[in-house]
Amino acid sequence: MQSFADYFNGIVPKIDTFHPHYNEAIAHILSVNGKLFRPQLLLSVVKAYEPMLLESSYPIAAALEIFHTYSLIHDDLPCMDNSPLRRGIETLHVKYSEAIATLIGDGFNTYAFELIAKAPLRADVRIDLVNILASNGGLGGMVLGQAIDLEFENTPLRLEEVEILHKNKTAKLIAAALLMGAVIVGLEKELREELYGFGLDLGLLFQVQDDILDVTHSVQEAGKPTGFDGDKNSFIKLLGLEGAKEYADSLAKKIESRFGKFDEPLQRALAELIEEYLYRHQK
């Protein structure tokens, strides 16, 4: 069976165009794979219950990563975080132009839904998957989180407001990955809801850890500028470094408890990922 990483490396076709660097810009942003965390979550759920559907799920996992990449391209734009570096390479607006970065981001957003539409799965399943990605990544999810994040720079928020911010900006897309896997394999509603809630906690932990790494890691280690969140409502700004680590420990314990209630196939499929990410803020 082809690995997902190999599949993903060939997922974007070369576009027939006379534009001088359109294809080059697409290849540039995909030249360094990210953690593929969201695709791995989705594929782990499929592997746990319906391993025969694994390859058929690759386009869905790729759609998640392409959608996530679009969000990073836009997040790095001058009108947002104005970051010069992502995954250790120049951001698109720095290497090419702000216009091409905006357009490639737009293209990746729509291409994610094209991948789902063409996936070798039942039509009703594909419709559910489109709905999950759109609702968690769109106006009532990631986009809302980004809007809150930008609007309240230099305006301190309360802890519960920071949690709402990051549940939308980061956690919902991670929770969506687990839910999409559950839809592909036809899990019952109760387990779908439990997986989604588990994903929200995991996504919140992921964000706290990123905030911690932002102040404890070098640019080379992080692959992007660090110390960039000084004016934003990060957990570090609200709780301090030690307070953020304690908050992360508390979340990690909660996630461990929820994880222990999953059945054996799901625990076995997710174990490696959970072990890698659960306490990465302590490493």
Secondary structure, 3 states (H helix, E strand, C coil): CCCHHHHHHCCCCCCCCCCCCHHHHHHHHCCCCCCCHHHHHHHHHHHHHCHHHCHHHHHHHHHHHHHHHHHHHHHCCCCCCCCCEECCEECHHHHCCHHHHHHHHHHHHHHHHHHHHHCCCCHHHHHHHHHHHHHHHCCCCHHHHHHHHHHCCCCCCCHHHHHHHHHHHHHHHHHHHHHHHHHHHCCCHHHHHHHHHHHHHHHHHHHHHHHHHHHHCCHHHHCCCCCCCCCCCCHHHHHHHHHHHHHHHHHHHHHHHHHCCCCHHHHHHHHHHHHHHCCHHHC
